[in-house]
């Protein structure tokens, strides 16, 4: 049976929902999610070399407690609570109506599969998600990029298949998926972009490749638009994307997507309502990014069997609310 070792690496990572999303998608596809088959960890590091070292060594010097259980991932407490939350979430077979798509057209990725990427799982796989400050650090001929993420310094997902490392950047693909879900097509939409880090660079590149236009907004870190100037416009954006958590949704009626997400409180219904407000919570983008990880790097052979974005988000909110109940 395949053993998947998964980690979210960066700084900080203790509040990341990525382990929960990984477990939810694995359960949807019928993968065993017990500790024997899906081993997960938080890897708090500021250097990519340390994240890769975890991949080879399989352990971190100081395990970090996960904010949703109060104990490190891999402990009996966290493993038991995670299994309960995932099992309860999987009982939901349909997405919540408030999270339904505005578009009736199916989402079609514009990416083509890398010809050398394995289309089956090996006996032991290592999967890594990267967050700040690691996304711009990968620059190695020993890692095969399935897209342009190493060039744009926006790598946020890696896979070791037992023979070599593969990488990709799916921030932009995730955003395109979220906006399609809410009825926005790149060729018809000006994207107002606040931010200049790896996620913003990935988003700008993907949006332009999809035929869209950009309207860079004032940011702490300006967006490098070299090579994109023909796609920059002064037109008023139809959608705002905030990677710096500085825009005020109260000051605009334009749809806004925040990349950041904060701890939620309240019932399942209250949490769904918070996700479906005109200012979209960062859980939308995170869920879409995870679907892109599975589709383009981790398990492309199962691309057609992945859950829909609204179903995955529904299950994420359900599982997160249950973890809050269990942890109290």
Protein Blocks (a to p, Z undefined) as FASTA:
>chain_A
ZZdddddedddfklpcklmmmmmmmmmnopafbfklmccdddddfbfklmmmmmmnopaf
bacddfklopaehiaklmmmmmmmmmmmmmpmbdcfklpcfbfbdcddfbdcdfklccbd
cfbdcddddddfklmmgccfkbccfbfklmnopafbdcdehjaccdddfklmmmmmmmmm
nopafklcccddedjbfklmmmmmmmmmnopacdddddfbdcdfehilmmgcfbdcfbdc
dfkopacfklpcbdcddfbdcddeddfklmmmmmmgmbdcfklmmmmmmmmmmmmmmmmm
lmmmpccfklmmmmmmmmmmmmmmmmZZ
